[in-house]
Amino acid sequence: QVQLVVSGGGLVQPGGSLRISCPASGLSFSWFAMSWYRQAPGKERELVARIGNTRSSRPDYSAAVKGRFTISRDNVKNTVYLQMTSLKPEDTAVYYCTNGAGDWGQGTQVTVSS
């Protein structure tokens, strides 16, 4: 049984930083490209960042977060991370991880507000 458990969300002030994590179990983690999505109230879920399953693959980012967010992975800890910096109120959303094979984490709320 595949499990993706998202953690690390919370309330942060504009301009602040936050790192969220998604440890995975029940799958051969290193085989999968991993992605972070987010969904703000009243909006559709959108892709934030994706990291491939090979060392040579370059991460992809949405235009909204490029230069501010960094996706990374640790294939020993079976965990994908999203480091978020220079956070803006429009980054407020529930953040989800996925392995692209239909498995999703439960989401974590990130709220950017003063």
C-alpha positions in Angstrom: 0.0 0.0 0.0 1.5 3.3 -1.1 1.5 6.1 1.5 2.5 9.7 1.0 2.4 11.7 4.1 2.8 15.5 3.7 4.1 17.6 6.6 5.6 20.9 7.4 2.9 23.4 6.5 1.8 26.3 8.6 1.4 30.1 8.9 4.3 32.2 7.7 4.6 36.0 7.0 5.1 37.4 3.5 8.7 37.1 2.6 9.3 34.1 4.8 10.4 30.6 4.1 9.0 27.2 4.8 9.9 23.6 3.9 7.4 20.9 3.4 8.2 17.2 3.2 6.6 14.1 1.8 8.0 10.8 2.9 6.8 7.9 0.9 6.4 4.2 1.6 5.1 1.1 -0.1 6.7 1.9 -3.5 10.1 1.9 -5.2 10.5 5.6 -4.6 13.6 6.1 -6.8 11.6 4.8 -9.8 9.1 7.6 -9.7 9.2 11.2 -10.7 7.7 13.2 -7.9 5.6 16.4 -8.0 4.1 19.0 -5.8 0.7 20.5 -6.5 -1.3 23.1 -4.7 -4.9 24.1 -4.6 -6.1 27.5 -3.4 -9.7 28.1 -2.3 -12.0 28.3 -5.3 -9.2 27.4 -7.7 -8.2 24.2 -9.5 -5.3 22.2 -8.4 -2.1 23.3 -10.2 1.3 21.8 -10.7 4.0 23.6 -8.7 7.2 21.6 -9.2 8.3 18.3 -10.5 11.5 16.3 -10.1 12.5 13.4 -12.3 13.7 10.0 -11.2 17.2 10.3 -12.5 20.1 12.4 -11.4 20.4 14.0 -14.8 16.8 15.2 -14.9 16.3 18.9 -14.2 13.4 20.0 -12.0 10.5 21.9 -13.5 8.7 24.7 -11.9 5.6 26.7 -12.6 6.1 30.3 -13.7 4.5 31.5 -10.4 7.2 29.9 -8.2 10.3 29.6 -10.4 13.2 31.2 -8.6 11.6 31.0 -5.2 10.8 27.3 -4.7 13.2 24.4 -4.9 12.1 20.8 -5.2 14.5 18.1 -4.1 14.5 14.4 -3.2 16.3 12.0 -1.0 16.1 8.5 -2.4 17.6 7.0 0.8 14.9 8.6 3.0 12.3 8.1 0.3 11.3 11.7 0.7 10.6 14.6 -1.6 10.9 18.2 -0.3 9.7 21.6 -1.3 11.7 24.5 0.0 9.7 27.7 -0.4 11.3 31.1 0.0 10.1 34.7 -0.6 6.6 33.5 0.1 3.7 35.7 -1.0 0.0 35.7 0.1 -0.9 34.2 -3.3 1.1 31.1 -2.3 -1.6 30.3 0.2 -3.0 26.9 -0.6 -3.1 23.3 0.4 0.0 21.6 -1.0 0.0 18.0 -2.2 2.7 15.6 -3.3 2.2 12.8 -5.9 4.1 10.1 -7.6 2.3 10.6 -10.8 0.8 7.2 -10.6 -2.4 8.1 -8.9 -1.1 8.3 -5.4 -1.5 11.5 -3.5 -0.5 12.8 -0.1 -3.2 14.1 2.2 -2.1 17.7 1.7 -0.8 20.4 4.1 -2.1 23.9 4.5 0.4 26.7 3.8 -0.9 30.2 4.8 1.1 33.3 4.0 -0.3 36.2 5.9 0.9 39.0 8.1 
